């Protein structure tokens, strides 16, 4: 995946890069007839090429890493929520507790909160490995 970004700011070897997101239809309004106004996003990435504010840079992302990280970010909370609801439903019904569905939902929310702690640990692990999914390639 290759994108063009605009350097907004640089400090401490990092750069704030403004990148225009690609819309779901491909960004070509002639293809769907809609008038998409796709907002830009700002990412912080390592300034390995010495870009300065105001420069346009080519950014390259490793698709396999991006997909893997997206799966981790979305699927761990989803599975933890479902796991919490299902396990507590079985347990609470076997104990004969009234309103087990409500309590199961609340326990599922607790499991969802725990999943965010798991994601934080995974994020710290990725930072320690210095495993970058996106990097600047060249100044345009």
N, C-alpha and C positions, 0 to 999 in steps of 0.2 A: 504494500500500500504506500503510495507516494502522494504527498500533499505539498502545497506551498504555504508558508507561514510568514507572518510579519513580526519582526522583533520589536516588542514594545519596551522592554527594559532588560538590563543585564546587571547582575551583581553576584559576587562570590562564585564565579564559574558556572552560574545558572542563568538561563534566559527565559523570560516570559514571552511566549510566542502565541500570537493570535492566528487561529486557523479557522477557515470557513468549513463548517460541517457539511457533509454530503447528505442531501435529503434522500428520503426513501425512494423517490422516483428518479433519482439520478441528477437532479438539479437543473434539468433542461425543461423549462416551462413549456416549450413547444411540444414536448412528448406527451404531456398529460393535459395541457390546457389550463392548469391551475396557476395561481400566482403565489408560489412558495416564497416566503421570506425566512430563509434559514439563518438563524443567528450564529455568530462566530463564537468559538470557545477559546479560552486562554489556558494554555498548558505550560508547566514549568519543566524544562528539560536541560540537560547538561549542554553548556556552550562549548563544545569540543572543537569548533572551527573558528572561534574568535569573532563571531558576528557582533555587530554593534546595533544599538537601537536605530530603527529606521530601515534596516536591511531586510530584504526578502530572502528566505532560505528554503531549500528543499528539505523536507522532512520525510524520512523513510521509516515505516513501521513494519515489524515482523508479524505478519498475519497470524501465524500459528500461536505466538505468545499472546497477542491481543485477544484472540478467541479463547485461549486457555484462561486468561485472567478474567474475561467476561463471564465465562462459565462458573469460575470459582465465586465471583462476586454475586451472581444471581442464584446459583443452584444451592450453595451451602445454606443460606438463610431459608430458602424454600423447603429444602429437605428437613432442616431442623424444626421449622414450624409444623410441617406435616407429622414428623416423628413425635414431637411433643403432644400434638393433638391425639394421634392414634394411640400412643402408649398410655396416656392418661385416661383416655376414654375406656380402654379395656380395664385398666386398674380400678378406676372409680366405679364402673358398673359392677365389677366383681365384688367390690366392697359394699355395694348397695347404696351408694350416696346419691341423694336427689340432686337434680340440676347438674348432672355430670357433664352435660354438653357445655354449659357455661364455664365450669371449672376447667374443662379440657381446653377450651379456647384460651383461657387465661394462662394455663400452663404452656400452651403452644406459644403464646406471646413471650413468656419467660425464656423458652428455648430459642426463640428468634433473637432475643437480647443476647443470649449466650453465643449465638452464631456470629454476632458482631464482634465479640471478644476474640473468637477464633479467627475471623477475618483480619483483625488488627495484628494478631500474631503472625499470620501468613504474610501480611504486608511488611512487617518488620523483617521477616526472614528474607523476603525478596529484596528489600533495601540493603541488607547485609551482604547478599550475594552480588549486589550491583548488577542485577539482571535487568537491563534496559530493553523495553519493547519498542521504544521510539527514539530515534536519534537524528540529529542534523547531519546532512550529507555535504551540502555545499551552499555557498552564498551565491545568489542569482544577481 
